[in-house]
């Protein structure tokens, strides 16, 4: 197994390894690499749906997304699909998967199935590196805060996605809800402090006025979105990404109109987040 940093603060490329044929020692090594980087990229993988499932189950417990349609191959694999005639894509803004759940997801494993001829990159951000580089006065302002995360504004009856051409692909409107988490968490594996808010799902700080919450949240988002904490991954046939939802953001570029893009995603169950 060879591990090469993808950029200074954002992810690593793992090569000389096939996820479908990992032995136990390689799996243990991969766990350590995942804890260190929180974002792993793989190329030239032979990972059909059943091997995608097997790898995920070896790494953790699968949790099914409440809203995405599942693949024909398995009810445990979610489809991230955009048809040729659709204008809106899923995940087109910065977000963290499942932060709206009381027990947020550990991570997501995304496999390329059908790709456009160009475009369709996924961007990522490192929330641990962003926290480390935060000015001390900003760290003090968010110390001890908790924030409310929600999915109602996206998947609810009058949510954003329900008003787009993605509506036919979504379900689970009766399962929307909120969750509250610490703004700064202690990552359960790496031990690093991590900023745990995101533009897609974080609504406001607990017991704060909405407008004042938005002002501080926007300041945090601007800090994280700086180039030194972000990177962009270009998908190729055989590409796989595995990201830690507890310390990353991601967003999917929507720059391939008139072409289809289909990805298979498996999400792994996490644990309750503890304040740093």
N, C-alpha and C positions, 0 to 999 in steps of 0.2 A: 504494500500500500504506500502510495506517495501522496503527500499533502503539500499543496502549494497555495499560499495566500492569494486570494483573487484580487484584492486591493488592500491598501494599508489597514483599513478598519472594517472591511466588509467581506466576510465569507472566505471560503477556501475551496480549491478544486481538489477532489480526491480522484486519483488515477491509479492504474495498475491494479484494479479491483473490479469484480463483478458482484453486484448486490444479490444476484440470484444464487450465487454459489459460495457465499461467505461461510467460513468455518467459525467455530466458537471463539477462537483467539482473535480473528479478524473482527468479529462483531464487538468484542470487548474493546478492541483498539478503536473501532469506529465510534463507540459510545464516548470514549474519552475525547476524541477529536470533535465530536458534535458538541460536547460540553464546553470545549475551549472556544470554538468559533461561532456556534449557534446558527450557522448557515453553510451548507455544503452543496457543491455542484459536482455532478457526475456526467461524463460524456460516454458515448458508445456503449450504452447498456442494453443488454437483451433482457428486458423485464416485462414479459406479458402479464396480463391482469392477475393470474393466479400466483405468479412469482412476486408481483407487487404486493399482493395480500400476504404472502408468506413472509416476506421481509418485514413488513409492518408488524405482523403478529409476533415475530421474534424480538422486535425492538420494544413493543409496548402493547397496550390495550386499545383497540380501535373504537372511536366514537363517531357516530353517524351524524352528519350535518342535518339540522332541522329543516332546511329550506331547499337544498339542491336536489335535483333529480339524481337517481343513482344509475349506474351503468347497467347494460344488459348482462354483463359478465358476473356482477356481484352486487347485492344490496349494501355492501360495505364500502363500495367505491363510488365517490361522487363525481359527476360530470361537471367540468367547467367548460361550457360550450358556447360558441358564438357562430351562428349560421351566416351564410353568405349575405343574406338579405337583412340581417340585423344591424342596427346602428349602435346600440348600447352593449357594453361588455360588463361581465361580472368582475367586481374587484378593481374598477378603474380608478379608484382614489386610494391614498395611503390608508392602510388599516392593519389590524391584527386579528387573525381568525379566532372566533369564539371568545373574545374578551367579554362579551355580553353574558357568558355563562358563569354561574356561581363557582364552578370548577373549570377554569379555562383550559384550553387544549395545550398539551405539551408541544406538539409540532405537527407539521403537515408535509407529506411526501407527494410531490407532483411529478407526473410522468407525461411527457409529450406523446400524443397519439396522432393528431393531424395538425399540421402547421401551415401558416401562410407562407408564400414564397419569400416574403420579407416582412419585417415588423413583428409586433407581438412580443417584444421583450418584457421581462418582469424586472421591476426595480425593487431594491431592498434597502433597508436602513438598519444600522446597528444601534440599539437603544442603550447598551452598556457603555460603548465608547462615547456616545453622546452625553450620557450622564457624567462620565469621568471628566469630560472637557467643559462641563457647565461651570459658569462663574460661581464662586462661593456664595454670593448674595442670592443668586437664583436658587441654589440648593437649599438655602435656609428658608426661602419663601415657600417651598413645596414640602419641607420636612413635616412629616406627620399627617399630611393631607390624604384624604380618600376621594375617589372619583366614581361617578355613576357611569356605567357603560350600558348601552341599549342597542336593540336591533329594530325597534318599532318604526323608526323613521325610514328604514330601508325596506323591511319586509312586511310591515303592518298593512292594514287595509288601505290606508292612504299613503303608504310609504313610497319612497322614490322609485324603487324597482317595479312596484306595482303599476306605475304610471308610464312605463317604458315598454319597448318590444321584447323585454326579457320576461314579462309577466307569465307567459305560457310555460316557462321552464321552472317556475318556482312553486313551492308548496309550503305547508306548515304555517299558514297565516295565523292559526289559532295558538301558536306556540311562541309568540313574541314575548319579550320580557326584558328585565333589567338586572344588573348585578353591580355590586360595589366592591372596589378593590383598592389597596394602597397605591398611592401615586409613585412611590419608590419602593420597589420590592428587593428582596435578597434572592438571587437566583438559586434554586434548590440544588443545582449540581456544581456550578462554577463558583458560587459564593459571592459573585460580583453584585454591586448595586446596579439596578436597572430602572430607568424611567418607564413606567407602565401606564401610558395614556396613548391614544391614537386618534387621528382625525375622523376615522370612519365610524367609530362606535362610542367614543367618550363624549358625554353630553355636558357635564358640569361637575364641579367639586361638591362633595357632600356638605350640606348646610351653608353653601355659598349662593349668592345671587347669580342668576344665569349670565347676565351681562358681564359681571366682574369675572366670572369663571371663564367666559370666552376670551376675555382680554389676556388672561394669564395662559390659557391653553394655546392661544395663537402664538404667544411668545415662545412657548416650549416647542411647538410644531416648527416654527421658523428655525429654531436652533438645530433640531434633529435633521431637517431637510437639507442642511449644508452639504456640499459635495464631499467633504472629508469623511462623512459618516454613511454615504450611500454608494450604491453600485447598480449596474444594469446587466442582466444576464440575457444573452442571445440564445434562443432555443434552436437546437438542431435535432434531427431524428436521432433517437437514442439518448436524449438528454433527460436527466432527473435532477430535481432539487429537493433538498430536505432542510427545512428551516425550523427554528425554535420560536414558537409563537410568544414565548415569555420575554424575548429580548430582541425581536425584530419587528419592523413594519415591512409591508410589501404592497405593490400596486402593479396592475397589468396595463401595458400600453395598448391604446386602442387606435392603431395607425395602419390597419390592414383592411379597410372597408372593401366589401365585395368578395372577401375570402373567408373560408371557414377555419376555425381554430378549435380543437378539442383536446382537452387535457383530462387526465384521471387523477383525482386527489383522494388520498387517505389521510385522515386526521387521527392523531393519537391522544388519548386521554391524559390529562395532567393531574395536578393536585392543587389544593387550596394555596393561594399565594400569601406569603408572609411579608409584612413590612420590614424594611431594612432597619 
